[in-house]
Amino acid sequence: MMRHPKSLAKDQRYYSGDEIHVGARVRCAGDTGTIVFVIDLSEYSTDYPESDWSDYGTGLMIETPAFARVMFDEADEHLELLSRATPTV
């Protein structure tokens, strides 16, 4: 897989313009899932640590029951926000 230098970080947003964040529930091409990391914001869930994924330089990953995990360089019109992550205290 091609890795990008960190200088190519993108402004990761849904097609609607909302910013993408870890923990959000999303619909991607008809299947639901959860955002597990957003490299461009340096946001990583516990199961997907920065040390394993930051070398890619840009992108995000969705974990779904239907197709396991899929990584995107950037969001497109097929990625839809369903709900934001619930903050933990």
Order of alpha helices (4+ residues) and beta strands (2+ residues): beta-beta-beta-alpha-beta-beta-beta
